[in-house]
Amino acid sequence: MTGIEIPALSIPKVALVTGGNSGIGRATAARLAAMGSAVVVGYNSRRAQAEEVVGGLQGRGHLAMRIAIDDPASISDAAATVDKQYGRLDVLVNCGGATTPVPANDLEGLTDDISTAPFRSICADHSPWFAPSVPCWSAAAGRPS
């Protein structure tokens, strides 16, 4: 069996982690900071928790910022702030999520629109980080949108 060559990855100077105030996002933010990155910790509604994460990260230049994946204005504002403060963004890690509660006994209520909404929000044309370079897939159509 032939091994797969794995290229070395450079350490990003500036990284943004959506959902960086808890769980996998928090751990990712901590790892990136420990590697030397300036980390933007994205959160939706728990600012104090995001500020606590920023305060606990190694290094400096970190920032907590509200970035709600279902709020296009917050995404645009975040892009402008990152550009102004850092002049670049090397890595975007999406750990943020959103959902619409559906009762467990109402599987008909779990529509394609509900289950694909977070992905559409992330990949929508208003997203300054994704629109130019990343094709997004429409679950309903099964093709790039």
C-alpha positions in Angstrom: 0.0 0.0 0.0 1.3 3.4 -1.0 1.3 6.1 1.7 -0.4 9.4 1.1 2.0 12.3 1.2 0.8 14.9 3.7 2.1 18.4 3.1 3.2 20.5 6.0 0.7 23.2 7.0 1.8 26.7 7.8 0.7 28.3 11.0 -2.0 30.8 10.2 -1.3 34.4 11.4 -5.1 35.2 11.8 -7.8 32.6 12.3 -11.5 33.1 12.9 -13.4 30.3 14.7 -17.2 30.6 14.7 -18.8 29.0 17.7 -15.4 29.5 19.4 -16.9 30.2 22.8 -17.6 26.5 23.6 -17.0 22.9 22.7 -15.0 22.0 19.7 -14.8 25.7 18.7 -13.2 26.6 22.0 -10.7 23.7 21.7 -9.9 24.8 18.2 -9.3 28.4 19.2 -7.1 27.3 22.0 -5.0 25.1 19.7 -4.6 27.8 17.1 -3.6 30.3 19.8 -1.1 27.9 21.2 0.4 27.5 17.7 0.9 31.3 17.5 -2.2 32.5 15.7 -4.2 35.6 16.5 -7.7 34.1 17.0 -11.1 35.8 16.5 -13.5 33.9 18.7 -17.0 34.1 17.1 -20.1 33.8 19.2 -23.8 34.4 18.8 -25.3 35.1 22.2 -22.7 34.4 24.9 -20.4 37.3 24.9 -19.1 36.8 28.4 -18.2 33.2 27.6 -16.4 34.3 24.4 -14.5 37.0 26.4 -13.5 34.4 28.9 -12.1 32.2 26.1 -10.2 35.1 24.7 -8.8 35.9 28.1 -7.6 32.3 28.5 -5.9 32.0 25.1 -2.1 31.9 24.8 -0.5 34.8 23.0 -2.1 38.1 22.1 -4.1 39.8 19.5 -7.2 37.8 20.1 -10.7 39.2 19.8 -14.3 38.1 20.7 -16.8 39.0 18.1 -20.5 38.4 17.6 -21.0 36.4 14.3 -24.4 34.9 14.0 -24.5 32.5 11.0 -28.2 33.4 10.4 -27.5 37.2 10.5 -26.0 38.5 7.3 -25.2 41.9 8.8 -23.2 40.4 11.6 -21.1 38.4 9.1 -20.5 41.5 7.0 -19.6 43.5 10.1 -17.2 40.8 11.2 -15.5 40.7 7.8 -15.0 44.5 7.9 -13.7 44.4 11.5 -11.2 41.6 10.7 -10.0 43.4 7.6 -9.6 46.6 9.5 -7.9 45.1 12.5 -5.7 42.4 10.9 -5.7 43.1 7.2 -6.1 39.4 6.5 -7.8 36.2 7.4 -5.8 33.0 6.9 -8.2 30.4 8.3 -11.9 30.2 8.9 -13.1 27.3 11.1 -16.9 27.0 11.3 -18.0 25.5 14.6 -21.1 27.7 14.9 -24.5 26.2 14.4 -28.2 27.0 14.5 -31.3 24.9 14.6 -35.1 25.0 14.7 -36.6 22.8 17.4 -38.8 20.0 16.1 -40.7 17.6 18.4 -39.2 14.1 18.3 -42.5 12.6 17.2 -42.9 15.1 14.3 -40.4 13.9 11.7 -42.6 15.4 9.0 -41.8 18.8 10.6 -38.1 18.3 10.0 -38.1 19.8 6.5 -35.2 20.2 4.1 -35.5 24.0 4.7 -34.8 23.5 8.4 -32.0 21.0 8.0 -30.1 22.9 5.3 -30.6 26.5 6.6 -27.3 26.7 8.6 -25.4 25.6 5.5 -27.2 28.1 3.3 -26.4 30.8 5.8 -22.7 30.0 5.9 -22.4 29.8 2.1 -24.8 32.6 1.1 -23.6 35.2 -1.4 -23.5 37.8 1.4 -20.7 35.9 3.1 -17.5 37.8 2.3 -15.3 34.8 3.1 -17.0 32.2 1.1 -18.9 33.7 -1.9 -15.9 34.2 -4.2 -14.2 30.9 -3.8 -16.2 28.1 -2.3 -19.0 26.4 -4.2 -22.0 25.6 -2.0 -24.2 22.6 -2.5 -27.9 22.8 -2.3 -29.3 19.7 -0.7 -32.6 20.2 -2.4 -31.1 20.5 -5.9 -28.0 18.3 -5.4 -25.8 20.7 -7.4 -23.7 23.8 -6.8 -25.7 27.0 -6.1 
